[in-house]
Amino acid sequence: MEGVETTDHAKRKIFLRPKFAYWDKGIMAVIGKNVSVMRTEKVRMKGFFAWIA
């Protein structure tokens, strides 16, 4: 009976898990010293201001 209980427990863990949700926060890349690019859903920046963001 232990095997059946373990299987039931595993099934509950797998099927009752919340759905995976991904939230894209944007991209940021450093190009050089004090220079970078940044893009989010509403904002795009490049240069020094993107580097300090």
N, C-alpha and C positions, 0 to 999 in steps of 0.2 A: 504493500500500500504506500510505502514511502515514495516509490517512483512515480506513482499516479499523483500524489500530492505535489511533488516537485514539478512535474509537468504542468499541472494546473496553475501553480504559482508562476512559472515561467510564462505561460500563455497570458495570464493577467498582466504581468509586467510589460510584455511586448505590445499587447493590443490596447491597453489603457493609457499608453504614453501620449502626452500632448503632441500635436503636430509641430514639425520644425518650421520656424519662421525666420527668414533672413531679412535684415534691414540694411540696405546699402547706404553707408555713410559718406561715400564719395571716394575720390582718389587723391593722393598726394605723392609727388615725386620730387626728390632733390636732384637738380641738374648739376650744380656746381656750388662753389663757396658763396653763400648768401643769395643763391638763386634757386627758385623752385616753381612748380606749378601745382595748383590745387583746383579741384572741381567738385562741387556738391550739386544737389538737386537745384538749388537756387542761386549759388554763388560760383563765379569763376575768377581766379586770381593767378597772376604770374609775377615773377620778380621777387624783390625783397619782402614785400608784404605777405606773399604766400609762404615765404620761408619762415617768417616769425609767427604765422597763424597756428 
